[in-house]
Amino acid sequence: MVKSDFGYNSKVEGEVIVTRADAVVNWVRSNSVWPMPMGLACCAIELMAAGGSRFDISRFGMEVMRFSPRQADCMIVAGTVTYKMAEVVRRIYDQMAEPKWVVAMGACASTGGMYRSYATLQGVDNIVPVDIYISGCPPRPEALLDGMMLLQEKIRQEGGSLRRTFRGRTVETKIVS
Amino acid sequence: MDAAALTSRFPATQDLAGKDMPTFRVAGSDLLAVVSALRDEQGFDLLADLCGLELQGRPVRFGVVIHLLSTTHKEYVRLHVDAVNDRVPSVSSLHPGANWHEREAFDMFGIVFEGHPDPRRILMWDSYPYHPLRKDFPLAGIEVPFPAADVAEVTGQKVEPAPMMGGPFVSHGGKLSEGEPSALDQSWTEEKPKA
C-alpha cells in the first residue's frame, strides 16, 4: 500500500479518525445484525442452511440468531404467513426494540406466493414494513445472503433517523446519542 | 372381515361393495355401536382417517368417511356416514385419534360431531364465520375482519379475497375436466365476478 497525504496519515491526524456519528453507528449496526428467524414454512430450511457451515452467514456478522424478539433487530419472515399466524407475526414485530428491520424471504412472505386462497395473507408487507424482498420459492441460501448484504448496504446509508413508510404513514425513530 | 355379521347385527348397515376395501354405509344412530363392534370383535383397532365430504346431488348434503385398520389382520374397512341435519356422533370416545380429524371436518365443512370433548375450530381462528371447504365458498375467500382487533387497528388490515387474476391456478383454457367440479370456481377473477 502506497502512503499518500490524501489517505489516512497518522502523522497528520495524530492517530485520531474523524467521522460522523451516523456513519459509525451504521457501520456497527450493519456488521452485527441479529436476526430473528421467523420460520413459517420451507424457506426456513434454506434459512437454516444459510446458518450452517457450507454457506456460513457468520461471514457477514449475522450468525447470532435470536429466537426472542427482544434480543433481535432483524426479523427474517421465512415462509407462508396465514391470517391466523399474521397476528402473531405482528405481535413479535412489536416486541422487537428499535431500530429494527424486516426481510421478506421468498415468494410467500413477499406476495402470498402460490397460495391465493382464503387462508393466506397476500404479502407480509400488509402488516409490517418490509425492507428487503427476496425472490425464490424457496430462495437458495446464496439469495438470502445477497438479500442480507443488501440490507447491510441499506443500513449503512441510513441518515440520523430511521424513517420508513408503512401503508401511507411515515414512522420515524430518532437516534439518541 | 366378517361383513355378514355386521350387516345382520345392524340392519341399517348397507354393504356398498367397495372395490379396494370392504365399504359400508352406516346409519348415524348405529355409528358408535358399529365402530365399537369392529374394534372389539373384529380387530379394527386403529382409526387411520376420518374426513368430511360434501355430497352434491344427494338429499343429505354432508357426510363423513372413516377408515379403520386392523393391525392384526392387516386389513382396512371404510365406513360412510350421512350427516343428517349436519350432525354425526363423535367417535373420539372410542378412538382418541379422531379428535383432531373431527375438529378439522367441523372447521372446514361445519359438520357438528355430537359428544366431541373439544368442539373448536382447528385450522381457522375461532371467530372465523365460514366453513371454507363447502362448495358454495369461493376459493378466493370472503372478506371478514382481521383476527386481532388491536393489530387490525394499527395495520388497517382485513381478511380479503385473494386476487385470482393471472394467478398460478387460474385456468385460461376453459373447462379442463368433467370430473373435477372444483375447477369451475377458477373462472372467477377480479374482472369477471363469480356467478
Chai-1 contact restraints between the chains, C-beta under 6 A:
chainA,res_idxA,chainB,res_idxB,connection_type,confidence,min_distance_angstrom,max_distance_angstrom,comment,restraint_id
A,Y83,B,V159,contact,1.0,0.0,6.0,A-B,restraint_1
A,K84,B,W125,contact,1.0,0.0,6.0,A-B,restraint_2
A,E87,B,P147,contact,1.0,0.0,6.0,A-B,restraint_3
A,E87,B,A148,contact,1.0,0.0,6.0,A-B,restraint_4
A,E87,B,V151,contact,1.0,0.0,6.0,A-B,restraint_5
A,R90,B,V151,contact,1.0,0.0,6.0,A-B,restraint_6
A,M114,B,P168,contact,1.0,0.0,6.0,A-B,restraint_7
A,R116,B,A162,contact,1.0,0.0,6.0,A-B,restraint_8
A,R116,B,M164,contact,1.0,0.0,6.0,A-B,restraint_9
A,R116,B,G167,contact,1.0,0.0,6.0,A-B,restraint_10
A,S117,B,A162,contact,1.0,0.0,6.0,A-B,restraint_11
A,Y118,B,P132,contact,1.0,0.0,6.0,A-B,restraint_12
A,Y118,B,G141,contact,1.0,0.0,6.0,A-B,restraint_13
A,Q122,B,A162,contact,1.0,0.0,6.0,A-B,restraint_14
A,N126,B,Q157,contact,1.0,0.0,6.0,A-B,restraint_15
A,I127,B,T155,contact,1.0,0.0,6.0,A-B,restraint_16
A,I127,B,Q157,contact,1.0,0.0,6.0,A-B,restraint_17
A,R167,B,G156,contact,1.0,0.0,6.0,A-B,restraint_18
